Amino acid sequence: MKGKSISRRDFVKNCAAGASALVGSALITEQTLARENARPNIVLIVSDDHGLEALGCYGNPVITTPSLDGLAAEGVRFTNAFCTTASCSASRSVILSGMYNHANGQYGHQHSYHHFISFENIKTLPVLLTEAGYRTGRIGKYHVAPESVYKFDTELPGSSRSPVQMAQNCRDFIGRDDGKPFFLYFCMSDPHRSGDVADDLPGKPNRFGNKAEGGYPGIQEVHYAPKDVVVPPFLPDIPECRAELAQYYQSVSRVDQGVGRLLSVLKETGQYDNTLVIYISDNGVAFPGAKTTLYEPGMKLPCIVKRPGQKNKGITCDALVNFADLAPTMLDFAGALSGGNTFQGRSFKSVLEQEHPRGWDETYASHTFHEITMYYPMRVVRQRRYKLIWNIAHGLDYPFASDLWAASTWQATIRNNRKYYGKRTVDAYLNRARFELYDLEDDPHEVRNLADDPKHRKILDEMKAKLRAFQKRTNDPWILKWDYE
């Protein structure tokens, strides 16, 4: 078959068009790669039981936290950030899944005989980031299961009580030049209570991970005198409490030095400017009245965010966000937030640098277990002024985590037959009403329950309706308790 002939002019013209297409294709490829490389690295730092009361940038004039204060000065400090459940394992499942723990199945502690694990069909943050082309790595405390659901590419070695060494161990992972952005999940066990007690100190406080002798690599221990600590209103101002707070502060300062070293590693490897850094705690401080409760000290927590290209530095943001919002926010920064996700939180990327964003005036919480023996489901709707707690198991005495019960602060309260524990009576702490309604403007310490006040009946009914709608929206099995209790 005879082919069609073309002129020399047409041949040259076609060659030029082809070359142009190839150049265009190359440019598109380069632009695509540039966009890929521009995706930010993500570092999520989670401390263990660090309450809002023990940070310089949140107003504590005594504690030494220069690294976290410096991070806040370069980023955004949230003033209304909340965990959804004040228990380590359950809270971490929310952070990594973007789902409330009543929906992801991690109702309480994962380890040992507690054995709570998440449903196997959930797609979590590390899995989704891996699918989006990120390298994912974790170091330190993990405390969620199964591993197939919360799967990271790399597990880095390091003691979760030695944060400076942890940071050093992340250097190769952070500095690897493979063209991929990375996600690092950096989790310390400080300032969680530890298993040892300082019998040689007045008040015999828990050591909060501090060593009686020696110390941790790279750490310059910061010691505090009990007389100097600031006793928050939810705790009793007694010698035993001050002694424990001094140990707690020392542990927090160790956290701060670990964060400082990690930030230095990011800078030394040239990754800092293109890295989204988030610092949070999983729940409030390990004292009765905070951890395991959904009172403000248990759920209102530090949240500091530094984004690449931050324009409004050192600002505060008063949006009511919770930790179910973290996973969608990080995926949003990664360009991997799709409509098919099952998240129950929402991304706050678009309002990150706004001090008073609109539409962020309400949040929710859901706590069911801590240890397996601590069944006490609570559901919460929290607005700017009012807060409603539904104590689903209100007929039971409020349960204690084993380490909180053993705390010298609580034991001294019971031993001396004290009526009050901080602003709240011991009886009110142990025996909860079915509903607790608080006006946080007039009663920030949540001691005057307005649920039975006829003047607040309309507010109570409105908030109960919101709570029930939240449960329906998030597939909460405990919604049945409205009708069958």
Beta strands, then each sheet from edge to edge (+ up, - down):
strand 1: 41-47
strand 2: 76-78
strand 3: 81-82
strand 4: 135-140
strand 5: 154-156
strand 6: 182-187
strand 7: 275-281
strand 8: 300-301
strand 9: 303-306
strand 10: 315-317
strand 11: 321-322
strand 12: 362-367
strand 13: 378-383
strand 14: 386-391
strand 15: 420-421
strand 16: 424-425
strand 17: 435-439
sheet 1: 5+ 4+ 6+ 1+ 7+ 9- 2+ 10+
sheet 2: 8+ 3- 11-
sheet 3: 12+ 13- 14+ 17-
sheet 4: 15+ 16-
end
